[in-house]
Amino acid sequence: QVQLVESGGGLVQPGGSLRLSCAASNIIFRIYTMGWYRQAPGEQRELVATITRFGSTNYSDSVKGRFTISRQNAKNTVFLQMNSLKPEDTAVYYCNAHSGVGGDWWGQGTQVTVSQ
């Protein structure tokens, strides 16, 4: 069974940094586009960043220049480095694995709270 396990969330002050990790198991990780999404209370889930199997990245305008997505195929792990965090970044962050062949998979989410 495919598993995506996020870690690294927590409470941080505005302007601070966090690094999220997502460890995948039971998938051919290298063929998947990996992504981070987030969902704030009362809001729809939204795209944060994606990285393709070839390393091409895409970011939402709200995080561009502050967040960096990366992947380490040898460890089946994708990362999200978040800098200059703002209160509006507060949300549950979800890891996603997408492949036209393998389907769509989601992690359970990790809470990020940006507050004084």
Stockholm file with secondary structure:
# STOCKHOLM 1.0

chainA/1-116         QVQLVESGGGLVQPGGSLRLSCAASNIIFRIYTMGWYRQAPGEQRELVATITRFGSTNYSDSVKGRFTISRQNAKNTVFLQMNSLKPEDTAVYYCNAHSGVGGDWWGQGTQVTVSQ
#=GR chainA/1-116 SS CCEEEEECCEEECTTCCEEEEEEEESSCGGGSEEEEEEECTTSCCEEEEEECTTCCEEECTTTTTTEEEEEEGGGTEEEEEECSCCGGGCEEEEEEEEETTTEEEECCCEEEEECC
#=GC SS_cons         CCEEEEECCEEECTTCCEEEEEEEESSCGGGSEEEEEEECTTSCCEEEEEECTTCCEEECTTTTTTEEEEEEGGGTEEEEEECSCCGGGCEEEEEEEEETTTEEEECCCEEEEECC
//
